Amino acid sequence: MAYTRKFLIKYPYDLGDGKGYRIKIYKNEKNAAILESNGETFGFEVIAEITENDFYSNEMINKRGGKLIFLEIERRWLVKIPDGLDKYESHYIEQAYLEPANGFQGRIRRWDDKFIYTEKARTGSSMSRIENEREITEAEYAELQKHTILNVIKKRRHIIPVGTLVFELDVFENTVESGFGIMEAELPEESTSVEMPDFVEIVREVTDDGYYTNRNFASMDKIKLVK
């Protein structure tokens, strides 16, 4: 039977009776599956609709080695900007957001001289997001700029390796206060212990605070980092 719509759903431990739908489960994927139907979701917990989403084509899944989703697991901190950042690798970033659609938030980013399209979806955990990313051309970037919402975020990202982790400290342009930044670390697991850079003064962790997201900062004419 041919179904007309596809949904990314949380991993279903009870598959139901399968009448009127089909579920595709992927090897070694414990977080999600694909539900195919004619529009009904049959009580399964839907993350996002993916009917026309190229990231979930068979070709793209195969390119990911058969992996259905990639999880970005990270923690964030409001910090005081330390001295000596110029000795670390850094990158200039401009990014803007597209209107959310079908459960995903789209973002375009200029990273030095590269251009990247990213979409993210929530998982229910403040630390984890589903993240799909691909490099795009400068022409594609320029076209997508016509459809962005809110303000453009401009920042310099400093890369700080500590042990097995890499911290990314963002220093934003157009802020109300100087001297503060947002530092992030991507983790292999939510339970991973974190050894902080000892020269960075932490104001507080903001992982669970939706105020401290780039998407929220894009809604501000002037970014206020200390609320």
Residue pairs with C-beta under 8 A, 6 or more apart in sequence:
1 22
3 21
3 22
3 36
3 37
3 38
4 38
4 39
4 51
5 36
5 37
5 38
5 39
5 49
5 51
6 34
6 35
6 36
6 49
6 50
6 51
6 53
6 56
7 34
7 35
7 36
7 37
7 41
7 44
7 46
7 47
7 48
7 49
7 50
8 32
8 33
8 34
8 35
8 46
8 47
8 48
8 49
8 50
8 56
8 68
8 69
8 103
8 121
8 130
9 23
9 32
9 33
9 34
9 35
9 41
9 44
9 45
9 46
9 47
10 31
10 32
10 33
10 44
10 45
10 47
10 124
11 25
11 29
11 30
11 31
11 32
11 33
12 23
12 33
12 35
12 44
15 23
16 42
16 43
16 44
20 37
20 38
20 40
20 42
21 35
21 36
21 37
21 40
21 42
22 35
22 36
22 37
23 33
23 34
23 35
23 36
23 44
24 33
24 34
24 36
25 33
26 33
26 34
26 61
26 66
26 67
26 68
27 66
28 66
28 67
29 67
29 68
29 69
31 68
31 69
31 71
31 123
32 47
32 68
32 69
32 130
33 68
34 50
34 56
34 68
35 41
35 42
35 44
35 46
46 103
47 103
47 121
47 122
47 123
47 130
48 102
48 103
48 104
48 121
48 130
49 102
49 103
50 56
50 102
51 102
53 102
53 104
54 60
55 119
55 132
56 68
61 67
61 68
64 70
69 130
70 130
70 131
70 132
71 123
71 128
71 129
71 130
71 131
72 120
72 128
72 129
72 130
72 131
72 186
73 127
73 128
73 186
73 187
73 188
73 189
73 190
73 192
74 127
74 184
74 185
74 186
74 187
74 207
75 127
75 184
75 185
75 187
75 194
75 205
75 207
76 182
76 183
76 184
76 205
76 206
76 207
76 212
77 182
77 183
77 184
77 202
77 203
77 204
77 205
77 206
77 207
78 180
78 181
78 182
78 202
78 203
78 204
78 205
78 206
78 212
78 225
78 226
79 169
79 180
79 181
79 182
79 183
79 200
79 201
79 202
79 203
80 179
80 180
80 181
80 200
80 201
80 203
81 169
81 171
81 179
81 180
81 181
82 199
82 200
82 201
84 199
85 158
85 169
85 171
88 158
88 159
88 160
89 158
89 159
90 156
90 157
90 158
90 159
91 111
91 112
91 156
91 157
91 159
92 110
92 111
92 112
92 154
92 155
92 156
92 157
93 109
93 110
93 111
93 153
93 154
93 155
93 156
93 157
93 170
94 109
94 110
94 152
94 153
94 154
95 107
95 108
95 109
95 110
95 152
95 153
95 214
96 107
96 108
96 145
96 148
96 149
96 150
96 151
96 152
96 153
96 218
97 105
97 106
97 107
97 148
97 149
97 150
97 215
97 218
98 105
98 106
98 107
98 108
98 144
98 147
98 148
98 149
99 106
99 147
99 149
100 106
103 121
103 122
104 119
104 120
104 121
104 132
105 119
105 120
105 121
105 215
106 117
106 118
106 119
107 117
107 118
107 119
107 120
108 115
108 116
108 117
108 118
108 136
108 141
108 144
108 145
108 148
109 115
109 116
109 117
109 118
110 116
110 141
114 135
115 135
115 136
115 137
115 138
115 140
115 141
116 133
116 134
116 135
116 136
117 133
117 134
117 135
117 136
117 140
117 141
117 144
118 131
118 132
118 133
119 131
119 132
119 133
120 129
120 130
120 131
120 132
121 129
121 130
122 129
122 130
123 129
123 130
125 190
126 207
126 208
127 187
127 190
127 207
128 190
136 144
149 218
150 215
150 218
150 219
151 218
151 219
151 220
151 221
152 218
153 172
153 214
153 217
153 218
154 172
154 173
154 174
155 170
155 171
155 172
155 173
156 170
156 171
157 168
157 169
157 170
157 171
158 168
158 169
158 170
158 171
159 166
159 167
159 168
160 166
160 167
160 168
160 169
160 183
160 197
160 200
161 167
162 195
162 196
162 197
163 195
165 185
165 186
165 187
165 192
165 194
165 195
166 185
166 186
167 183
167 184
167 185
167 196
167 197
167 200
168 183
168 184
168 185
169 181
169 182
169 183
169 200
170 181
170 182
170 183
170 184
171 181
172 181
172 182
172 217
172 223
172 225
174 222
174 223
175 222
175 223
175 224
175 225
176 222
176 223
176 224
176 225
177 224
177 225
177 226
180 203
180 225
180 226
181 225
182 206
182 212
182 225
183 200
185 194
187 194
196 202
203 226
206 212
210 216
211 227
212 225
217 223
